[in-house]
Amino acid sequence: MTFGKLKLRDDEVGPLNAAAEGERKTTKEVSLGISLKNPRSFAGITGFNVDGTTNVMDIGIHVEKAVEDGAIVQFSARGPTRVNSLEAVVIAYEETGFQNV
């Protein structure tokens, strides 16, 4: 089991603050140090923190896809949400099939 941490700040949050209506998205890759190409492995979001400048925050975060040694995480925002910074913690686990007998 391993953890990875992502931070979006400054220019990286720009796509989430675009003037367009509807959902706005951006992605970022996190290195996790294990192979997520194993069919018995998984990655997920264990927590996040967001700092913004509006009364209502409509934020989405999910693991979009696995890559060789990490994952690509997608961040999204809707409505009047304006993001200053965003952090997420990703957990990954790889089942190797070995048993300690």
C-alpha positions as CSV (number, residue, x, y, z in Angstrom):
1,M,0.0,0.0,0.0
2,T,1.3,3.5,-0.8
3,F,0.1,7.1,-0.8
4,G,0.6,10.0,-3.1
5,K,-0.2,13.7,-2.6
6,L,-1.3,16.2,-5.3
7,K,-1.3,20.0,-5.1
8,L,-2.8,22.4,-7.6
9,R,-2.0,26.0,-7.2
10,D,-1.6,29.2,-9.2
11,D,-1.7,28.4,-13.0
12,E,-2.7,24.8,-12.4
13,V,-6.1,25.8,-11.1
14,G,-6.7,28.2,-14.0
15,P,-8.9,25.7,-16.0
16,L,-11.1,25.2,-12.9
17,N,-11.7,29.0,-12.8
18,A,-12.5,29.5,-16.5
19,A,-15.5,31.7,-17.2
20,A,-17.3,29.0,-19.2
21,E,-20.6,27.6,-17.8
22,G,-21.0,24.0,-16.8
23,E,-18.3,21.7,-15.6
24,R,-14.6,22.7,-15.9
25,K,-11.9,20.1,-15.6
26,T,-8.2,19.6,-15.3
27,T,-6.0,16.5,-14.7
28,K,-2.7,15.8,-13.0
29,E,-0.6,12.7,-12.7
30,V,0.6,11.4,-9.3
31,S,3.4,8.9,-8.9
32,L,2.6,6.0,-6.5
33,G,5.6,3.8,-6.9
34,I,3.6,0.6,-7.6
35,S,2.2,-0.9,-10.8
36,L,-1.4,-0.2,-11.2
37,K,-1.5,-2.3,-14.4
38,N,-2.0,-5.4,-12.3
39,P,-5.7,-6.4,-12.5
40,R,-5.7,-6.9,-8.7
41,S,-4.6,-3.3,-7.9
42,F,-6.6,-0.2,-7.2
43,A,-6.3,3.5,-6.5
44,G,-8.7,5.9,-4.9
45,I,-9.0,9.3,-3.3
46,T,-8.7,9.2,0.5
47,G,-9.1,12.9,1.2
48,F,-8.9,16.4,-0.2
49,N,-8.7,20.0,0.8
50,V,-9.8,23.0,-1.2
51,D,-9.4,26.7,-0.7
52,G,-11.7,29.1,-2.7
53,T,-13.3,32.5,-2.7
54,T,-17.1,31.7,-3.0
55,N,-19.7,30.8,-0.5
56,V,-20.6,27.5,-2.3
57,M,-17.9,25.1,-3.6
58,D,-18.9,22.5,-6.1
59,I,-15.8,20.3,-6.6
60,G,-15.3,16.8,-8.0
61,I,-12.2,14.7,-7.7
62,H,-11.7,11.1,-9.0
63,V,-9.0,8.8,-10.3
64,E,-9.4,8.9,-14.1
65,K,-7.0,6.1,-15.0
66,A,-4.1,4.1,-13.9
67,V,-0.7,4.5,-15.5
68,E,2.5,2.4,-15.2
69,D,3.6,3.6,-11.7
70,G,0.8,6.0,-10.7
71,A,-2.6,7.4,-11.6
72,I,-4.1,10.4,-13.4
73,V,-6.5,12.3,-11.2
74,Q,-9.2,14.5,-12.6
75,F,-10.4,17.7,-10.8
76,S,-13.6,19.4,-11.7
77,A,-15.6,22.5,-10.7
78,R,-19.1,23.8,-11.4
79,G,-21.1,27.0,-11.1
80,P,-19.7,30.0,-9.2
81,T,-16.8,27.9,-7.7
82,R,-13.5,29.7,-7.7
83,V,-10.5,27.7,-6.6
84,N,-7.3,29.2,-5.1
85,S,-5.7,25.8,-4.3
86,L,-6.6,22.2,-4.1
87,E,-4.9,19.2,-2.5
88,A,-5.8,15.5,-2.7
89,V,-4.4,12.3,-1.2
90,V,-4.4,9.2,-3.3
91,I,-4.1,5.7,-1.9
92,A,-3.0,2.7,-4.0
93,Y,-2.8,-1.0,-3.3
94,E,-1.4,-3.9,-5.3
95,E,-2.3,-7.5,-4.6
96,T,0.7,-9.6,-5.6
97,G,-0.8,-13.0,-5.0
98,F,1.9,-14.0,-2.5
99,Q,0.7,-15.3,0.9
100,N,2.8,-15.3,4.1
101,V,2.3,-18.8,5.2
